[in-house]
Amino acid sequence: MEIIAQLVVLLLLTRLFGEIAARLGLAVTVGELTAGVMIAAVVAGFGTTLPVLGPLLSGIATSDTLRLISNAAIFFLVLMAGIEMRPGEVAQHSGASFMVALGGVLLPLSAGFWLAWTFLPDSDARQAQALLVGVVMSITSIPATAKIFNELNLIHTKVGQTVIYAAIFDDVIGVFLLAVLTAVIETGHIPDLTSFALLLLKIGMFFAVVIGLGVHVYPRVSRRLQALQTASAEFSILMAVALCYALLAEALGMHWILGAFAAGLFFEPARVGAFAYTEMKMIVTGVTVGFFGPIFFASIGLRVDLTAIGAVPWFVAALIVVAFAGKLLGAGVPARWTGLGTRASVVVGVGMSTRG
């Protein structure tokens, strides 16, 4: 019963703060994040002494149920982003998106490593800790980026598509970075070329299987399901395909969100029919935007450790500057090189700055 009451409070507060953000001309996601931060601040300040809400919300940030719901939210957010996209757009924007992703990884990675190396005390773990900060600074949040661009009606623009596909490339590059980080932590050395080649082979296998199934198998299954005239069957198959793709991605050493995105990407009108596409898009969008999305972004806000800001304020301030400026310049400058205007390039840089 407690988790149900907690979810009710989260939904009401995220709706309230989301509406305030929208009226101020901001993305609803900003309000949802703010709601989580406000709850974290109130709980940190008053604890269980706050009547009713204090005891109810005091342990919500570490709730296993909330963590499970947050993971489900990531799944639906990425699936929704995939449904909004088209496979044909990938080839059209892949060159520019890769350049944006590469710059958006290298500069924050280098700047984050340098910053952490400067602030951290000398120790045996200093190199691994600095690399960890650099990797965290380099990875863009696909769920947050997709939801914000969708809210602002930018997801189908050239800028929006460049950012979304760049975030996907960013995540793939992140697989290699995490392999390096893991090796440095465990052995103190960078992995050899054989390990990188094996990882690259696994990534190639994943995309080969996904494209093969998406182009040749899924449309046939979908057409047979349409004969049943039941939206529930189509939704079940979409969920099953997305989960299988996610499992495949995990098995091959990648993040499972790539599988969810790929499942949505090949669920397009040309392959499954306009009616099925429209119905599934409405269902996925409704569930995501109405429930899972607000809970996810509130949960991010709930995990903000406000005491850390007071403990190491200069490091936190420098970290925020590096996190934003690294992506703004690292992704924005390559976007300008690919032919986007100055304003559009700034939007790309800002769009790639999402974390979480």
C-alpha positions as a printed NumPy array, in Angstrom:
array([[  0.   ,   0.   ,   0.   ],
       [  2.846,   2.398,   0.783],
       [  4.258,   2.321,  -2.751],
       [  0.793,   3.036,  -4.165],
       [  0.478,   6.114,  -1.958],
       [  3.995,   7.187,  -2.952],
       [  3.152,   6.856,  -6.655],
       [ -0.005,   8.911,  -6.177],
       [  1.998,  11.715,  -4.549],
       [  4.662,  11.561,  -7.271],
       [  2.11 ,  11.66 , -10.083],
       [  0.202,  14.586,  -8.584],
       [  3.344,  16.624,  -7.903],
       [  4.917,  15.887, -11.298],
       [  1.685,  16.889, -13.027],
       [  1.557,  20.114, -11.005],
       [  5.193,  21.077, -11.585],
       [  4.998,  19.932, -15.193],
       [  2.046,  22.226, -15.807],
       [  3.88 ,  25.135, -14.17 ],
       [  6.913,  24.474, -16.385],
       [  4.727,  24.343, -19.499],
       [  3.083,  27.669, -18.609],
       [  6.563,  29.173, -18.213],
       [  7.465,  27.988, -21.702],
       [  9.732,  25.18 , -20.471],
       [  9.644,  21.464, -21.24 ],
       [  7.321,  19.487, -18.964],
       [ 10.3  ,  17.28 , -18.113],
       [ 11.922,  20.228, -16.314],
       [  8.919,  20.419, -14.003],
       [  8.954,  16.668, -13.394],
       [ 12.637,  16.757, -12.451],
       [ 12.014,  19.76 , -10.213],
       [  9.242,  17.884,  -8.417],
       [ 11.679,  15.1  ,  -7.554],
       [ 14.344,  17.545,  -6.367],
       [ 11.784,  19.394,  -4.223],
       [ 10.677,  16.152,  -2.581],
       [ 14.325,  15.231,  -1.925],
       [ 14.94 ,  18.667,  -0.391],
       [ 11.858,  18.477,   1.836],
       [ 12.703,  14.965,   3.017],
       [ 16.332,  15.99 ,   3.681],
       [ 15.213,  19.075,   5.603],
       [ 12.301,  17.72 ,   7.621],
       [ 12.664,  13.938,   7.499],
       [  9.918,  12.03 ,   9.249],
       [  8.916,  15.1  ,  11.323],
       [  6.823,  16.393,   8.407],
       [  3.224,  15.283,   9.049],
       [  1.92 ,  12.481,   6.774],
       [  4.278,  13.11 ,   3.837],
       [  7.482,  12.817,   5.895],
       [  7.139,   9.141,   6.872],
       [  5.581,   8.315,   3.492],
       [  8.346,   9.782,   1.33 ],
       [ 11.401,   9.316,   3.553],
       [ 12.546,   6.074,   1.905],
       [ 11.148,   6.552,  -1.569],
       [ 14.478,   7.37 ,  -3.261],
       [ 15.887,   3.936,  -2.36 ],
       [ 12.691,   1.982,  -3.011],
       [ 13.274,  -1.2  ,  -5.042],
       [  9.79 ,  -0.901,  -6.521],
       [ 10.464,   2.648,  -7.696],
       [ 13.748,   1.483,  -9.237],
       [ 11.87 ,  -1.253, -11.108],
       [  9.275,   1.228, -12.363],
       [ 12.065,   3.605, -13.416],
       [ 13.676,   0.863, -15.509],
       [ 10.317,   0.124, -17.12 ],
       [  9.992,   3.856, -17.792],
       [ 13.352,   3.924, -19.596],
       [ 12.161,   0.999, -21.723],
       [  8.952,   2.786, -22.744],
       [ 10.636,   6.16 , -23.272],
       [ 13.169,   4.659, -25.679],
       [ 10.523,   2.51 , -27.387],
       [  8.402,   5.63 , -27.901],
       [ 11.386,   7.434, -29.423],
       [ 11.968,   4.526, -31.799],
       [  8.325,   4.499, -32.895],
       [  8.583,   8.197, -33.734],
       [ 11.568,   7.56 , -36.029],
       [ 11.946,   5.832, -39.409],
       [ 14.716,   3.41 , -40.517],
       [ 15.231,   5.404, -43.716],
       [ 16.151,   8.463, -41.671],
       [ 19.061,   6.618, -40.061],
       [ 21.063,   6.484, -43.296],
       [ 20.113,  10.068, -44.116],
       [ 21.41 ,  11.475, -40.83 ],
       [ 23.998,   8.851, -39.833],
       [ 27.067,  10.779, -41.055],
       [ 26.214,  14.028, -39.294],
       [ 24.961,  12.212, -36.195],
       [ 28.155,  10.173, -35.897],
       [ 30.308,  13.315, -36.111],
       [ 28.158,  14.985, -33.447],
       [ 28.336,  11.891, -31.238],
       [ 32.105,  11.548, -31.616],
       [ 32.775,  15.172, -30.715],
       [ 30.161,  14.994, -27.974],
       [ 32.023,  12.078, -26.415],
       [ 35.685,  13.017, -26.837],
       [ 35.583,  16.558, -25.423],
       [ 33.501,  15.803, -22.282],
       [ 35.516,  12.613, -21.742],
       [ 38.817,  14.504, -21.847],
       [ 37.54 ,  17.473, -19.844],
       [ 35.897,  15.252, -17.222],
       [ 39.067,  13.174, -16.831],
       [ 41.222,  16.298, -16.467],
       [ 38.815,  17.872, -13.966],
       [ 38.654,  14.78 , -11.776],
       [ 42.425,  14.295, -11.982],
       [ 42.888,  17.89 , -10.806],
       [ 40.516,  17.648,  -7.839],
       [ 41.018,  14.057,  -6.674],
       [ 43.765,  13.264,  -4.143],
       [ 46.683,  11.133,  -5.287],
       [ 45.981,   7.413,  -4.822],
       [ 46.181,   4.065,  -6.615],
       [ 42.55 ,   4.47 ,  -7.718],
       [ 42.957,   8.019,  -9.012],
       [ 43.259,   7.017, -12.687],
       [ 40.173,   4.785, -12.581],
       [ 38.166,   7.405, -10.664],
       [ 39.104,  10.149, -13.129],
       [ 38.22 ,   7.89 , -16.059],
       [ 34.865,   7.117, -14.439],
       [ 34.048,  10.835, -14.22 ],
       [ 35.099,  11.297, -17.842],
       [ 32.901,   8.429, -19.043],
       [ 29.909,   9.722, -17.07 ],
       [ 30.405,  13.181, -18.587],
       [ 30.52 ,  11.735, -22.121],
       [ 27.283,   9.733, -22.226],
       [ 24.029,  11.39 , -23.325],
       [ 20.714,  10.221, -21.859],
       [ 18.583,   8.837, -24.703],
       [ 15.309,   8.736, -22.683],
       [ 15.612,  12.342, -21.481],
       [ 16.645,  13.653, -24.901],
       [ 13.841,  11.815, -26.687],
       [ 11.14 ,  12.982, -24.277],
       [ 12.209,  16.632, -24.284],
       [ 12.467,  16.829, -28.082],
       [  9.108,  15.094, -28.373],
       [  7.506,  17.591, -25.98 ],
       [  8.944,  20.522, -27.927],
       [  7.763,  19.023, -31.262],
       [ 11.359,  18.916, -32.516],
       [ 11.773,  15.161, -32.84 ],
       [ 10.904,  15.104, -36.565],
       [ 13.075,  18.1  , -37.457],
       [ 16.594,  17.78 , -38.85 ],
       [ 17.985,  18.978, -35.527],
       [ 15.881,  16.518, -33.544],
       [ 16.79 ,  13.548, -35.709],
       [ 20.47 ,  14.487, -35.634],
       [ 20.414,  14.617, -31.836],
       [ 18.461,  11.375, -31.33 ],
       [ 20.649,   9.349, -33.68 ],
       [ 23.764,  10.991, -32.223],
       [ 22.589,   9.881, -28.775],
       [ 22.282,   6.318, -30.12 ],
       [ 25.823,   6.466, -31.538],
       [ 26.885,   7.984, -28.215],
       [ 25.504,   4.937, -26.416],
       [ 27.345,   2.545, -28.748],
       [ 30.613,   4.435, -28.185],
       [ 29.818,   4.248, -24.485],
       [ 29.979,   0.443, -24.723],
       [ 33.655,   0.708, -25.689],
       [ 34.323,   3.282, -22.975],
       [ 32.736,   1.067, -20.326],
       [ 34.89 ,  -1.833, -21.541],
       [ 37.979,   0.339, -21.074],
       [ 36.796,   1.527, -17.659],
       [ 36.052,  -2.012, -16.467],
       [ 39.463,  -3.242, -17.61 ],
       [ 41.267,  -0.333, -15.925],
       [ 39.414,  -0.953, -12.655],
       [ 39.998,  -4.722, -12.703],
       [ 43.509,  -4.961, -14.19 ],
       [ 44.892,  -1.435, -14.285],
       [ 45.417,  -1.703, -18.046],
       [ 43.518,  -0.793, -21.224],
       [ 42.04 ,  -3.853, -23.028],
       [ 43.931,  -5.229, -26.031],
       [ 42.87 ,  -4.95 , -29.682],
       [ 41.394,  -8.46 , -29.659],
       [ 38.884,  -7.436, -26.984],
       [ 37.872,  -4.358, -28.979],
       [ 37.542,  -6.426, -32.176],
       [ 35.315,  -8.95 , -30.394],
       [ 33.133,  -6.154, -29.029],
       [ 32.851,  -4.601, -32.489],
       [ 31.848,  -8.002, -33.899],
       [ 29.103,  -8.335, -31.272],
       [ 27.748,  -4.879, -32.129],
       [ 27.741,  -5.818, -35.818],
       [ 25.899,  -9.059, -35.029],
       [ 23.257,  -7.178, -33.065],
       [ 22.475,  -4.725, -35.838],
       [ 22.545,  -7.491, -38.483],
       [ 19.967,  -9.543, -36.566],
       [ 17.803,  -6.516, -35.775],
       [ 17.775,  -5.265, -39.37 ],
       [ 17.154,  -8.75 , -40.762],
       [ 14.199,  -9.4  , -38.473],
       [ 12.851,  -5.878, -38.814],
       [ 12.892,  -5.9  , -42.614],
       [ 11.94 ,  -9.493, -43.432],
       [ 10.185, -11.131, -40.468],
       [  8.303,  -8.554, -38.418],
       [  6.143,  -7.181, -41.286],
       [  4.853, -10.695, -42.096],
       [  3.975, -11.403, -38.477],
       [  2.306,  -8.011, -38.179],
       [  0.144,  -8.549, -41.276],
       [ -1.129, -11.846, -39.892],
       [ -1.925, -10.211, -36.562],
       [ -3.899,  -7.477, -38.307],
       [ -6.312, -10.157, -39.516],
       [ -7.25 , -10.749, -35.871],
       [ -8.463,  -7.13 , -35.591],
       [ -7.227,  -6.888, -32.   ],
       [ -4.96 ,  -4.077, -30.897],
       [ -3.997,  -6.053, -27.796],
       [ -2.345,  -8.78 , -29.9  ],
       [ -0.329,  -6.193, -31.837],
       [  0.742,  -4.522, -28.591],
       [  1.772,  -7.868, -27.085],
       [  3.932,  -8.683, -30.101],
       [  5.512,  -5.219, -30.032],
       [  6.385,  -5.694, -26.354],
       [  7.719,  -9.204, -26.977],
       [  9.902,  -8.034, -29.879],
       [ 11.217,  -5.072, -27.875],
       [ 12.05 ,  -7.297, -24.898],
       [ 13.756,  -9.885, -27.13 ],
       [ 15.824,  -7.176, -28.812],
       [ 16.717,  -5.801, -25.377],
       [ 17.815,  -9.276, -24.232],
       [ 19.891,  -9.678, -27.395],
       [ 21.609,  -6.341, -26.815],
       [ 22.406,  -7.309, -23.217],
       [ 23.699, -10.731, -24.28 ],
       [ 26.075,  -9.088, -26.758],
       [ 27.464,  -6.666, -24.176],
       [ 25.447,  -3.552, -25.048],
       [ 22.837,  -1.615, -23.12 ],
       [ 19.355,  -3.067, -23.475],
       [ 17.855,   0.316, -24.409],
       [ 19.338,  -0.113, -27.902],
       [ 17.086,  -3.143, -28.34 ],
       [ 13.981,  -1.265, -27.252],
       [ 14.795,   1.594, -29.622],
       [ 15.391,  -0.789, -32.545],
       [ 12.041,  -2.512, -31.964],
       [ 10.236,   0.817, -32.139],
       [ 12.278,   1.949, -35.135],
       [ 11.065,  -0.893, -37.367],
       [  7.481,  -0.528, -36.167],
       [  6.614,   1.922, -38.944],
       [  3.454,   2.396, -41.049],
       [  5.077,   1.039, -44.213],
       [  5.757,  -2.31 , -42.508],
       [  2.887,  -2.8  , -40.063],
       [  0.111,  -0.711, -41.609],
       [ -1.078,   2.806, -40.822],
       [ -3.952,   1.683, -38.573],
       [ -1.817,  -0.609, -36.383],
       [  0.939,   2.009, -36.207],
       [ -1.44 ,   4.781, -35.121],
       [ -3.102,   2.625, -32.453],
       [  0.178,   1.362, -31.006],
       [  1.704,   4.828, -31.028],
       [ -1.275,   6.172, -29.062],
       [ -1.05 ,   3.357, -26.511],
       [  2.723,   3.586, -25.999],
       [  2.686,   7.399, -25.881],
       [ -0.225,   7.467, -23.425],
       [  1.366,   4.975, -21.037],
       [  4.784,   6.647, -21.308],
       [  3.845,  10.315, -21.071],
       [  0.954,   9.771, -18.663],
       [  2.61 ,   7.469, -16.14 ],
       [  6.101,   6.076, -16.672],
       [  7.796,   9.27 , -17.883],
       [  6.803,  11.493, -14.93 ],
       [  7.749,   8.789, -12.424],
       [ 11.146,   8.279, -14.075],
       [ 12.143,  11.94 , -14.123],
       [ 10.873,  12.476, -10.594],
       [ 13.006,   9.511,  -9.489],
       [ 16.087,  11.191, -10.994],
       [ 15.342,  14.314,  -8.983],
       [ 14.817,  12.221,  -5.858],
       [ 18.355,  10.846,  -6.135],
       [ 19.973,  14.285,  -6.107],
       [ 22.283,  14.416,  -3.084],
       [ 21.919,  18.006,  -1.932],
       [ 24.467,  17.523,   0.865],
       [ 27.189,  16.798,  -1.718],
       [ 26.826,  20.316,  -3.106],
       [ 27.681,  21.781,   0.275],
       [ 30.501,  19.3  ,   0.889],
       [ 32.441,  19.978,  -2.327],
       [ 30.817,  23.07 ,  -3.882],
       [ 33.707,  24.034,  -6.169],
       [ 34.017,  20.552,  -7.614],
       [ 30.251,  20.309,  -8.191],
       [ 30.197,  23.741,  -9.85 ],
       [ 33.131,  22.819, -12.091],
       [ 31.492,  19.483, -12.901],
       [ 28.286,  21.217, -14.027],
       [ 30.241,  23.622, -16.236],
       [ 32.248,  20.786, -17.804],
       [ 29.129,  18.655, -18.288],
       [ 27.3  ,  21.419, -20.152],
       [ 30.159,  23.157, -21.974],
       [ 31.732,  19.855, -23.012],
       [ 28.609,  18.749, -24.864],
       [ 27.736,  22.227, -26.121],
       [ 31.122,  22.613, -27.809],
       [ 31.9  ,  18.953, -28.434],
       [ 28.583,  18.285, -30.196],
       [ 27.682,  21.798, -31.344],
       [ 30.865,  22.513, -33.306],
       [ 30.696,  19.267, -35.365],
       [ 27.009,  20.002, -36.003],
       [ 28.057,  23.35 , -37.487],
       [ 30.665,  21.583, -39.628],
       [ 27.979,  19.265, -41.036],
       [ 26.03 ,  22.211, -42.428],
       [ 23.608,  23.146, -39.672],
       [ 23.168,  26.824, -38.868],
       [ 24.652,  28.41 , -35.767],
       [ 21.368,  28.436, -33.854],
       [ 20.57 ,  24.84 , -34.825],
       [ 24.077,  23.764, -33.809],
       [ 23.604,  25.337, -30.382],
       [ 20.325,  23.418, -30.027],
       [ 22.181,  20.215, -30.927],
       [ 24.837,  20.941, -28.295],
       [ 22.23 ,  21.684, -25.64 ],
       [ 20.184,  18.638, -26.654],
       [ 23.2  ,  16.368, -26.25 ],
       [ 23.79 ,  17.723, -22.729],
       [ 21.132,  15.565, -21.055],
       [ 22.311,  13.065, -18.464],
       [ 20.542,  10.586, -16.23 ]])
